[in-house]
Amino acid sequence: MSIQNFTYFNGNTIPFDIVITDSDNNPQDITGWTIFFTLKTDINDPDTSAIIAKTATITDPTAGEANLVIANTETSGLVGAYYYDMQTKDDNGYITTIMDGTIEFVQRVTLRTT
């Protein structure tokens, strides 16, 4: 598991390029896997109360590659610190947290998008 804390401007798009590796740091075949991302105000909130809950797109399963994009419209009203994690569910149904921490959103200066 990797604890990573981030700071982003609200209203910005956040791309996550994900590479899953095995214990020898070789790409893990993630065929049949699911990768979840959840962002919450309170770490104890139920998933149904998540601010953002998304599933990554597996882009190259044999190379362990996936992509997740949080759209600017999803972050536009966020200000302050939020808890997040990213979990995998493998083809055997095992759940593993691969990343967690906080994301702090700060107010951006430019609000226009055109």
Secondary structure, DSSP 8 states (H G I E B T S, - for coil): -EE--EEEETT--EEEEEE-B-TTS-B---TT-EEEEEEESSTTS-GGG-SEEEE-EEEEGGGTEEEEEE-HHHHTT--EEEEEEEEEE-TT--EEEEEEEEEEEE--S-----
